[in-house]
């Protein structure tokens, strides 16, 4: 989605996903199976936003890749919130999580970058907007022939062909006017 809003997008993935992500609009692709990703990422221009959905030690090096004092943000989807709540109970777990995120946010704000935890919940309205933003096309391989067609036509193709291999989905961006 950020590509549809004009962002320059860099992603990390395995080599077998590179073509798919470039098809989605990624400008730079870094193969995480080729070695530590912090080295090739450090060679690029500093980032305005890092969205971390891996966790682990990512936080220890990723924050250094942000543009300091420019409003740059690090958002991680891997938080200790549920673990703290399970381990300490609701009230104490929430207090521990609040203390953790507050101390990390302050520590990194002193270095000129914003630190956030991201939580996502399904939203019918948001999913409808995403559907309106993209045309979903499916690349099908039928008897060594390649076809690209709207996803709504896949069931029709499958009724005529018994050996249909769906390889990738391609999201084709359209202009975005967000309601949010």
C-alpha positions in Angstrom: 0.0 0.0 0.0 2.8 2.5 0.8 4.0 2.0 -2.8 0.6 3.3 -4.0 1.1 6.4 -1.9 4.4 7.1 -3.6 6.9 5.6 -1.2 10.3 4.1 -2.1 10.0 0.5 -0.8 12.8 -1.8 0.3 12.0 -5.3 1.5 13.8 -8.3 2.9 12.8 -11.8 1.7 14.2 -15.1 0.5 15.5 -15.2 -3.0 12.5 -17.2 -4.3 10.2 -14.3 -3.3 12.2 -11.6 -5.0 10.4 -11.6 -8.3 7.0 -11.6 -6.6 7.9 -8.6 -4.4 9.4 -6.7 -7.3 6.1 -7.4 -9.2 4.3 -5.8 -6.2 6.5 -2.7 -6.7 9.5 -3.2 -4.3 12.4 -0.9 -5.4 15.1 -2.8 -3.5 15.0 -6.4 -2.4 17.5 -7.8 0.1 17.8 -11.6 0.4 18.0 -12.6 4.0 19.2 -16.1 3.2 22.4 -14.6 1.7 23.7 -13.4 5.1 23.1 -10.6 7.6 20.7 -8.1 6.1 22.0 -5.2 8.1 25.0 -4.9 5.8 23.3 -4.4 2.5 20.6 -2.3 4.2 23.2 -0.1 5.7 24.6 0.6 2.2 21.3 2.2 1.2 20.0 5.6 2.1 18.6 5.8 5.6 14.9 5.0 6.0 11.9 7.1 7.0 10.0 4.0 8.3 10.9 0.5 9.2 8.1 -2.0 9.8 9.4 -5.0 11.7 7.4 -8.2 11.5 10.2 -10.5 12.4 11.4 -9.4 15.9 14.4 -11.2 17.4 17.5 -9.0 17.3 16.1 -6.8 14.4 15.5 -4.0 16.8 19.2 -3.9 17.9 20.4 -2.9 14.4 17.3 -1.6 12.6 17.0 1.6 14.5 20.4 2.7 13.3 19.1 2.6 9.7 16.5 5.4 10.4 17.0 9.0 9.4 17.6 10.8 12.8 15.7 13.9 13.7 13.4 13.7 10.7 10.3 12.0 12.2 11.5 8.6 11.1 9.6 5.7 12.8 10.4 2.1 13.8 7.2 0.0 14.2 7.4 -3.5 15.4 4.6 -6.0 15.2 6.4 -8.3 17.6 5.8 -7.1 21.1 5.9 -8.7 24.5 2.4 -7.5 25.3 0.6 -10.9 25.2 3.5 -12.7 26.8 3.5 -10.1 29.7 -0.2 -10.5 30.1 -0.1 -14.3 30.1 2.8 -14.3 32.5 1.8 -11.5 34.9 -2.0 -11.2 34.5 -3.9 -8.5 32.8 -3.2 -5.5 35.1 0.5 -6.3 35.8 1.1 -7.4 32.2 -0.3 -4.2 30.9 1.8 -2.1 33.4 5.0 -4.0 32.4 4.2 -3.6 28.7 3.5 0.2 29.2 6.8 0.6 31.1 8.7 -1.3 28.4 7.3 0.6 25.4 7.6 4.0 27.3 11.3 3.4 28.2 12.1 2.3 24.6 10.2 5.2 23.1 12.1 7.7 25.3 15.5 6.0 24.7 15.1 6.2 21.0 13.5 9.6 20.9 16.7 10.9 22.5 18.5 9.6 19.4 16.0 11.3 17.1 13.8 8.4 16.0 10.3 7.3 17.0 9.7 3.8 18.4 6.3 2.3 18.3 4.5 -1.0 18.7 1.9 -1.9 16.1 -1.3 -3.8 16.7 -3.7 -4.7 14.0 -7.3 -5.9 14.1 -9.4 -6.8 11.1 -11.6 -4.1 9.8 -14.2 -4.6 7.2 -14.1 -0.9 6.1 -10.3 -1.0 5.8 -10.4 -4.2 3.8 -13.0 -2.8 1.5 -10.8 0.2 0.9 -7.8 -2.0 0.1 -10.0 -4.0 -2.3 -10.9 -0.8 -4.1 -7.2 0.2 -4.3 -6.0 -2.8 -6.1 -7.0 -5.0 -9.0 -6.1 -8.5 -8.1 -4.6 -10.4 -11.1 -3.6 -14.0 -11.0 -0.9 -15.6 -13.0 -1.9 -19.1 -14.1 0.2 -21.7 -15.7 -1.9 -24.2 -17.8 -0.1 -26.8 -19.8 3.0 -24.6 -19.9 1.1 -21.6 -21.1 1.0 -18.5 -18.9 -2.2 -16.5 -18.5 -2.8 -13.3 -16.4 -6.4 -12.7 -15.6 -8.7 -11.2 -12.9 -9.0 -13.5 -9.9 -12.8 -13.6 -10.4 -12.2 -15.7 -13.5 -10.0 -18.4 -11.8 -13.0 -20.7 -10.9 -14.1 -20.6 -14.6 -10.7 -21.6 -15.8 -10.5 -24.4 -13.2 -13.8 -25.9 -14.5 -12.2 -26.4 -17.9 -8.7 -27.5 -16.9 -7.8 -30.1 -14.3 -4.2 -29.1 -14.1 -4.1 -25.4 -13.2 -1.2 -24.1 -11.2 -1.6 -20.7 -9.6 1.9 -19.4 -9.1 1.6 -15.7 -8.0 -0.7 -12.9 -7.2 0.1 -9.5 -8.7 -1.4 -6.4 -7.1 -1.8 -3.6 -9.6 -1.9 -0.3 -7.8 -4.5 2.3 -8.5 -4.6 5.9 -7.3 -5.5 6.1 -3.6 -7.8 8.5 -1.8 -7.9 7.3 1.8 -11.0 7.8 3.9 -8.9 7.6 7.1 
